[in-house]
Amino acid sequence: MSNSTLSVHKILHGLQGNLTVPGDKSISHRVAILGALAHGSMQVTNYLCSEDCLNTLRAMQQLGAQVIPGDAPQNFTIVGTAMQPHAPAHDIDCGNSGTGMRLMAGVLAALPFASRMYGDASLSKRPMQRIIAPLQAMGARIEAQGAKEGCAPLQIDGKRLSPITYTLPMASAQVKSAVLLAGMLTGGTTTVHQPAITRDHTERLFEHFGIPATISDNGLSISVTGPVTITAKNITVPADISSAAFWMVAAAIVPGSKLCLRGVGLNPTRNAILRVLQRMGAHIDITPTCTVGEPYGDITVRYSPHLKGTEILADEVPNLIDEIPILAVAAAFAQGQTTIRNAAELRVKESDRIATTVQNLRTMGAAAEEFEDGLAVCGGQPLHGAVLDSFDDHRIAMSFLIAGLQAEGHTTLLHCKNINTSYPGFAEHLHRFLNA
């Protein structure tokens, strides 16, 4: 199997044993940014060494942070800039990472120097106006220079900003975090109101680093008063539940499986995938091992022969937006219909994940329908192997490789290099189960 093309076949044995997936992507981005600004040095354990997160780490090194290697690539020490970062010597490459670009925009807008961020072809098509608008309301000078309106590259002429009270037009942890990160560097109190609860890694890391923030209205309103002082503090990044989700579904659909996923993040704003799979009839046992800060634990999944379709509720969508492609695969192996609506955000991910998920499901023989804001899958029909395009989307690639483990014949995914943006080592883990 090459990096760009991966092939699987139907396996006749279950997935057995223990598996540890890499560190959480969302948390790793934020640890790099906050650790690089902090006073002092801190040990980071289990950082996600994916292309996306390494780009963010390199960006913070361009601003003056030091990274001292540890005993493994995912373990290292960050020496922060003591809240005195300097201008980057050249443009910042964000690669494929919308998270990295949007979060760093909030920081760079509030710093007293100019910078410019760019990304690959996929990132250059993704909407940035959603973070530009609130940052400009704070007084930021940001210009979107992309061929597509409102898209990267972003030219930022940093300056002192003014605090803001901002109501998010959509439920977006990235927009919320961009505003809060700008707010922590800005004199006065900045408040963000969100229409629904989104992943709260920024808020939890504020608490970890001693950054004073106020959370009210059952988590829908978050305020930070700046400028703050960040004190370095050692941290362990849990395994990424979005990466673990692929193997949860694999174990649920492959007969004879019993797979334990170790040290997986159990953050309540990220674990809707567990509740939805359990509602579909998946056999899942959860053993918490850490309940403070970012909680994590072990998740054991057994083959679940009687999966049934379900309706994904509107308030669940922000919590499992990244897991919808693999959840759609699970739906194809369930009896009855699974419906996902209120998920138009999927159309502006690395690919249009509504269109690409439905197209690949249909190519494999599943009954799938596309809506403007979601999709429906009528499960229970046998899937057959096919040659599929990943559309340069890591989650589409991994989702349909998992589908191929229970499809008749062989399944080949094209253009899989982007898997490394979130899950380095996926091909090796896949190979392990194919050849067990």
N, C-alpha and C positions, 0 to 999 in steps of 0.2 A: 504493500500500500504506500503510495507516494503522498507527499504533503498536500498536493493539489487535487488528487483523486483518491477516494477511499471506497472500498467495496466490502460488503458483508453478505452473509447468506443466512438462511433460516437455521437456527441452532436447535438441536434436539435434547439438549441438556440444560438444566437450570443454572442461573447465576448464583454462585455460592461463595461464602467466605466474607471477608471484610474488605472495605475499600475506603480510602481517604481521598477525597477530591481536593483540588487546590483551594487556596484562600479566597475569601469573599472579595469580589471585584469592587463593589460599591464602597466597602469599608477601606480597602487598600488605597483607592484614589484619595480618600479624605485623610487617611493617616499620613500619606506622603505630603499633602498640602499643609496640614496643621503641624506635623512634626518638623517640617522644613522652616516654618516661621517661629518655632518655639525657642525659648531660652533653654540652653543645655542640650544634652545628648540623651537619646533613648534607644533602647533595644526594640526592634520590630521582629516578631516571630510569625512565620507563615504568611508573609506578604505574597500576594498573587503576582508571580513573575510572568504575566501575560504581556503581550505587546502593548496593549492599552495602558496597563498600570505602570509598566516600565517607562512608557513615554511621559506619563505624569511625573514619575520620580526623576527622570532626566530633566524635565522642565524645571522642577524645583532646584535641582543642582545648578541649572543655568542662573538661578536667582541667588545663588551663594550657599545653599545647603551642601553639606558633605555627607557622603554615604560610605561607610566603612564596612567591607564585606565580613560576614560571619562564617559559621561552619557549614552553611548551605546557602544556595542562591536566595532562598526565601527568608533567610534570617540575616539581619544586618543592623548596624547602628546608624541612626541619623543624627548629625550634629546640626542643630538649627541655626538660623540667622539672627536670633534674638530680636525678632521683629524689625530687622533692618536689612531686608533683601535688597539686592542691587539689580540694575537693569540687565537683561540678558544680552549677550554679545551678538546673538543672531536670532532669527525667527524661531519660534517654538513649534516643533512638529508634534501634533497631537495624534497623528496616525489615523486610526479608525474610531477614536473615542469621543463620542458626544459628551459623556460625563466629564471627562478630563477638561475638554474645551469650555464647557458651560461653567463648571465650578471655578476653574482658574480665571475665567473672565471676571467673576465677582471679586477675586483677590486683586488681579492686575489693574482693574478700573480704579481701585482705591490707593494705589501705590504711586509715588511721585516720579514716574518715568514712563517712557513709551515702550510698547512691546507689540509684537504681531504674532498671531497664532494661525496655523494652517493645518490641513489634514489631507487624507487621501481622497480619491474621487467620491467614495461613498459619503464620507463625512462632509464633503463640500456641497452636498445636496440636502443636508439635514437642516431644519429650521433653527436659526439662532435669534430671530427677532423676539422670541419669547423671553430671552434673558436680556437682550439689548434694551427693550422697552422699560423694564423697571430700573435697570442700571442708569439709563439716561434720565429717568425721573429723579434719580439721586444726584444728577449732575455729571454723570460719566460721559466721556467723549469716546464713543465706539463707532467705528465705521465697518460695515459688512462689505467686503470687496469682492465677493464671489460672483461668478458668471450668473448664478441664480440669485434672485433678489432675496436679501435677508440671510445670506449664507456665507460661510467662511471662504477665504481668510478674513480674520478680524484684526483690524488695526485699532489699538487701544492707546490713547494718550492719557495716562493715569494722572489723577489729581485728587485733591481733598473733596470728599463727597458730603452730601447732607443726608441725614436720616430720613426714612420714609415709612409710611404705613401702606402696605401693598396687599391687595386681594388678588390671589392667583386666578386667572381666567380658566385654568385647567388644573387638575390634580397632578402636580409634577414635583417630585423630590429634587430634581436638578434645578429647576427655576427657584424653588424655595431656598435651596442651599446656596445658589449664586447670590441671592439677595442677602441672606444671613451672613455669608462670608464677607461680602462688602460691608455689611453693617457692623461686623466686629472690628473693622478697621476705621470706622467712621465715628466721630464724636456725636453722642446722643443715642436715642433709642430707636432702633429699626424693628418694625413688627410686620410679620407676614401672616395673612389669613388664608387658609386653604379650604377648598370646597369639600374635600374628603381627606381622610388620613392617608398620608403617603409614607414611604419608608423614612424612618427617623434616625438614620445613622449619624447625620450631622448633629442633631440634638444630643444623642448619646455620647458622641465624641467631644462635644462642648463640655459636657459634665466630666468626662474622663480627664480632659486637660485643664479643668478648673475655669472654664470660660463661663461667666455668669449669663444665664439665659432663663427666661420665664416662659413656661408652657401653660396655657390656659384653654378654656372652652373645650375640654376633653381632647386636647392635643391639636385642635384646629387652628390655634393662634400661638405663634412663637415670637418672642421678642429677645433681642440682644442689645446690650448697651456697650458702646465702644468709646474710645479705642480700648482694646483688651490687652492683657499680657498673657501669653501662652507659656506654660511651664512644661517642659518635656517630661514624659512619663511612659515607661515601658508598656508595650501592648502586644497581645497575641490576637491575630486575625482568625476568626473561625473559618471553617470550610464553607464554601459558597453553596447555599441551598439551591440557587438557580442551576448550578452545575450538577448537584446531587439529584435534582429532579429528573434528569435523563435516566439515571440508573434506578430511581424509584419506579418509573414507568416500565423500564425494561424488566425489573424483577416482578412487577405486577402482571405482565403479559406473557412472560416466558414460563411454561410449565416446569415445575420442580425447583423453582428459585427460592432462595432464602439468603438475602444479602443485607449485611450490616454496614451502614455508611457512618463513618466515625467523625465526631467532632463538628457536626454540621450546625451552622447558625440557626437559631430558633427565634430570632427577633419576631415579635408579634406582627410587625408591619411587613413581614416578608414570608410568613409561613402559611398563607392561604392555600398554597398548593397541597399541603398536608390535609387540610380540612376538605378540600374539593375531592381529592383522591379517596379519602375515607368515605365521603358521601357517595362516591361512585362504587363503593364496595371493596376498595383495596385494603388488604391486611397490613396495617402499619402499626408498629410499636415504637414509642418514643421514650428514651431514657435521658433526661436532662443531666448534664454533668457540670454546668456552670449556669448560675441564675442571676448574676450581677453584670452590669455593664451590657455588653453584647452577649446574650445567653446562647449557649450551644449544648449539644448533646448527641447521642447516637440514635440513628433511625434504622430500624430493621423492617424490611419489606419482604413479604412472602407472595408467591404466586396467588393471584386472585381470579379464579375461573369465572366468576359471576359479576363482572363489572357491568354497571348500568349507566346510561346516559344521565346527564344532569343539566340544569340551567345555571350558568354563571351569573351571579347577582351583580348589579351595577356597583355596589360598594365593595365587591371583591376584586374588581378589575385592577385598580391601582396597586393592589397588594401582590398580584401575580402576573403583571403585564409581560414580564420576560419569559414566563413559563407557559404562555398560551400555545405556542407551536407544539411543544411536547405534550401538553394537555389535549390538544386536538388529535395527536397520535393515539393517546390513551382512549379517546372517544371512539376512534375507528375500531377498537377492539372491544368496545362495550355494546351491550344490547340497548337499543333505543336511541333517542336523539339527544345530543348535547348542543346547547345553544349558547353562544357568547355574543353579547351586544355591548354597547357603550365602550367599545375598545377601538375607536378611530385612531387613537395614538399609535396603534400598530402600523399604520400606513406610513409613518415617518421614522421608522427604525432603520437598521442597516439595509433592509429591503422593505417593500410593502408587504408586511408579514401576513396580512389578510389574504392578499392575492397569491403570494407564493406558497402559503400553507395549503390553501384550497387547490391550487394547481397541482401540487405534488401529491396530495391525497387522491385526487381524481385520477392521476396517472397511475397510481398503485391500485386503483379499483374501488376506492372508497366513495361513498355518496356524500358529497360536501357541497354546501351552498354558500355563496359569498354575499354579504350585506355591506352597505356603505360603512357601517360601524362594527362589523364583526363577521361571524360565520356560524354555520350549523353543520354538524356531522351526524349522519345516521349510521350508527355502527352495526357490527355483526356480519358484514360481508368479508369473505377472505381477501386478504391483500396479496398482490403479486409483485415480485421484484421488478425493478425498472431502472433505467438510467435517468437520473434526476439532476437538475441544476440546483446548487445551493444559493445561487444568486449572490455570491460573495457574502453570505450572511451566516455567521457562526452558529446561531441557534437553529436556523433552518437545516443546516448541514447535519448537526448532531441529532436533531429530532428525527430526521428521516433515515439516518443510519440505525437508530434504535428501532424504528418501524421495520427496517429490513431484517431484524433479528427474528421476526415472526411472519415474514412474507415468504410466499413460495418462490423458490429460486434465488437469484442473486440480485442485489441492489447496489448500484454504484452512484455515488454523489460526486459531482464535478465541482471544481473551484472551491476546495475546502481549506485553503491556506488560512482563511480568516478564523478558523477554529482557535488558532493560537492567540487571538485577541482576548479570549476569555478563559480558555481551558487548555493550556499546554499540557501534554500528556494524555489527552483524550484518545488519540489513536493507539497508544500503548495499552491503555485500559481496555479499549475495544478489542484489541488483538488478544489480550489475556482471556477474555470471555469466549471469543471465537474459537480459541485453541485449547480450552480447558479439558 
